[in-house]
Amino acid sequence: MAGSQETFGKKEREKKRLKKRKDKLLRKEERKASGQNSEFVYVDEFGQLTDTPPDPTKKIKVDASTIEIGIPKKEDRGEEETADKQGKVSFFDTSKGFGFIIDSSSQEKYFVHVSGLLEEIKENDKVTFELERGLKGMNAVRVKKI
């Protein structure tokens, strides 16, 4: 008859597994005996993890109906980007087809592409433009000379 299929390596792995289980049970019993209950972790009002439960007097009531999920519609944002703005062309490269306009009221720089031009512009021209949100920020569109 054939001998046992249990090899020395299998016996050793089984012994290690049983020893780990026994050690885990011992640690669990020690935690229970010492009164240390680290099962729960709480987050305080500053976002820090603590082992003490939060104070119910500091609880803030939030109305779930006021929470807006998603991006508000363009009409609801109430942005004034559609109004004509005035500015000065600080840089424009005709060979590459892009440049920058500095808003005369806020001194902010806006990117402009040749596709957003109504007429040709060059550096130091005074222009009127509108703003539109692009991939990397606000872009000047419908640009024309004053």
N, C-alpha and C positions, 0 to 999 in steps of 0.2 A: 504494500500500500504506500501511497504517497505521503510524504511528511507534511507537517504544518506549513501553511502558506505565510505565516507571520514571521517576517524577517527581523533581524536585530534593529534595523533602522525604523521599521514600523513600530516596534515595541518602545523605542526611545521617543519617537514623536508622540505616542499615546501618553507616555509618562509625563512629558513636558506639558501637554494639553491639560491633563488632570491637575498638575501642579499649578498652572496658571489659574485654573478655575478655583482651586482651593485658596490661593493667595488673594484672589479677587473677593471671595466670600469673607476671608479674614479682614481685609481692609474695610469692607462694608460694615461688618460687625463692630470694628473699632470706631468708625464714624458715628454709628448709632449710639455706642456707649459714651463717646465724648460729647455728644450733643451737637456736634457740628453738622448742620444741614446745608450743604452747598448745592442742593438740587436746583434751587431757584436763584436767578440773577435778575435784578431789577435795574431799570434805567431811571436816574433822577431827572429833575427839571433842567439840568445842564447837559444832559446826554451822556453822563458818566455811568459806568456799570457799578452797582453796589449790591451788597447782600442784604440790606435792610429794605423793607417795603416802603413805598412812597407815602408821604404824609397826605391824607385825604383832604386836608384843609387847603392845600396848594393846588388842588385839581382844578383845571380850567374846562368849563363846559363849551363845546364847539357844536354849533348847529350844522348838521350834515348837509342841509339844503343850500348853505352858502358856499360849499366847496365846489369849485368849478374844475371839472375834469376835461382836459383837452386844451386846445388852442382857441382863444376867442375869435369870433368872426371879424373880418376886416372892418366892417361897419361899427362894431361894438368897441373897437380899440380907440376910436376917436383921435387918430393921429392927424397932425396937421401937415403931413408930408405931401399931400396933394396940392397945397397952395404953392404958387410960384415964389421961388426964392431968387435972390440976386447974389452974384458972386463974381470972382475973378479967376480966370484960368491961370493956375500957377505953373502947370506943366502939361504939354501935349505933344506926343510923338506921332506925327502923321504916318510914318512908315509902319509903325506897329499898331496904330489905331486906338490908342488909349491915352488917358491923361488924368489930371486931378484939378478939381475946382475948389477954391476956398470960399466958403459962405461969408458974405460981408457982415452979417449980423452976429453970428456965433463963432466965426473964425474956425469952423470945422472943415476938414478936408474930405471931399467926396470923390470917389472914383467915377470916371466917365469913359464910356466906350464909344467908338465911332458909330455903332448901331443905334445909340441913343441921341444922335445929333440931328437937328432939323436943318442946320446949315453949317458950313465949314467954320471952324474956329482955330485960333492960334494962341500962343502964350500972351498973357497980359490983356486979353479981351475981356470986357465986361459982358456978362451973360445972365440970362434968366434960365431957371431950370426947375424941375420937379424931382422929388426923391421917390425911389422905389426900393423895397428891400431886395437885396441880392443874396447870393450864397454866402458871401463873406462880410456883409454889412450893407449900409445904405449906398445906393448908386444914383448918380445924377442922370436923369433921362429928359427927353424933350428939351434939349439944350439949344438956345438960339441967342444970337448977339443982341445987345441993347442998341 
